[in-house]
């Protein structure tokens, strides 16, 4: 099994692929067959099994497995919607919501 890219931020993926992995060192999950050459990926993966949720919202006490998910969650409390449609100027909290909006309204048809 390889690295689960869906769990990584694009900046993390870029970092990992721009650096050569250590020669011959492979880290294995103690719960499943997941393997990686990066300790950070193994730590991120392990929370799937342990249920650890160390990142806690100071407003509603909801907890998360990753810091970036907490940062995105905080937008709910602040009311911020940082992603704006260039065509109709509607604002969205998540980039994925903006993308869905664009395709739904055919502002930017899928390629």
C-alpha positions in Angstrom: 0.0 0.0 0.0 1.4 3.5 -0.7 1.1 6.9 0.9 -2.5 8.0 1.1 -2.3 11.4 -0.7 -5.9 12.2 0.1 -5.0 12.8 3.7 -2.2 15.3 2.9 -2.3 19.0 2.2 -1.0 19.9 -1.3 2.0 21.7 0.3 2.9 18.5 2.2 2.6 16.4 -1.0 4.9 18.9 -2.8 7.4 18.8 0.1 7.4 15.0 0.1 7.9 14.6 -3.6 10.6 17.3 -3.8 12.8 15.5 -1.2 14.4 12.1 -1.7 13.2 9.5 0.8 15.7 7.9 3.0 17.3 4.9 1.3 15.8 1.6 2.3 13.9 2.9 5.4 10.2 2.0 5.4 7.8 2.7 8.3 4.9 0.2 8.8 1.6 0.8 10.5 1.1 -1.5 13.6 -2.6 -1.9 12.8 -2.8 -2.5 9.0 -0.6 -3.0 5.9 0.0 0.7 5.3 3.7 1.6 4.7 5.5 4.8 4.0 9.0 6.2 3.9 8.0 9.3 5.9 7.4 9.2 9.7 5.1 12.2 9.4 2.8 10.3 7.0 2.8 7.3 9.4 1.8 9.6 12.4 -1.0 11.2 10.3 -2.2 7.7 9.2 -2.1 6.2 12.7 -4.9 8.4 14.0 -7.3 6.5 11.8 -6.7 3.5 14.2 -6.2 5.2 17.5 -9.1 7.7 17.3 -6.8 10.4 18.7 -8.2 13.9 18.0 -5.7 16.3 19.5 -6.8 19.5 17.7 -9.8 20.9 19.7 -12.0 23.9 18.8 -11.9 26.5 21.6 -15.4 27.7 20.7 -17.5 24.5 20.5 -15.0 21.8 21.8 -15.3 19.7 18.7 -12.0 17.9 18.0 -10.1 16.9 14.9 -7.3 14.6 13.8 -5.4 17.3 11.8 -4.6 21.0 12.4 -5.7 22.1 9.0 -9.2 20.6 9.5 -9.5 22.6 12.7 -8.5 25.8 10.9 -11.1 25.2 8.2 -13.7 24.4 10.9 -13.0 27.7 12.7 -14.3 29.5 9.6 -17.8 28.4 10.7 -17.4 30.4 13.9 -15.8 33.5 12.3 -18.3 33.6 9.4 -15.4 34.0 6.9 -16.0 32.7 3.4 -12.6 33.3 1.7 -13.4 31.7 -1.7 -15.3 33.9 -4.1 -16.8 33.1 -7.5 -15.3 35.4 -10.1 -18.5 35.4 -12.1 -21.3 36.0 -9.7 -19.2 37.1 -6.6 -20.9 34.6 -4.3 -18.6 33.6 -1.4 -17.9 30.1 0.0 -16.2 28.7 3.1 -14.5 25.9 1.2 -12.6 25.7 -2.1 -14.5 22.5 -2.9 -17.9 24.3 -2.5 -16.7 27.0 -4.9 -15.6 24.3 -7.4 -19.0 22.6 -7.1 -20.8 25.9 -7.6 -18.7 26.7 -10.7 -19.5 23.4 -12.3 -23.2 23.4 -11.3 -23.8 26.9 -12.8 -21.5 26.1 -15.7 -19.4 29.1 -15.0 -16.4 26.9 -15.6 -17.5 23.6 -17.2 -15.5 20.5 -16.2 -12.6 19.8 -18.5 
